[in-house]
Amino acid sequence: MIKVVSLSALIDEVLEVHHTPLKEALPKLSTQLMKHPEVFAPFHALQQLLTEHLMKEETILFPNIKAMEKGELLMGCGFWG
């Protein structure tokens, strides 16, 4: 059976289950991988991309989805131009 949840609830779950653990794990992994230069550089590039992606979701995409769900529109966020 499919459970129907609000977009806000789904966003909250994504933040709790994926974003928070990832943001906690990346710095620890980075510290450990500094000892291995052959994998540190590619990991660091990936870490930067992931960090930027998470920030965009948390500051632009998710707030706009939550606002739209409430019938609001956040203006001036640059998301839709």
ZIWOBEL-V644588 format. One record per helix or strand of 3 or more residues. SS is the DSSP state (hx for helix, st for strand). FROM is the first residue (numbers start at 0). LEN is the number of residues. Records with the same first field share a line. If there is no record, write none. Layout:
BEGIN
SS=FROM-LEN + FROM-LEN
END
This chain:
BEGIN
hx=6-27 + 36-33
END
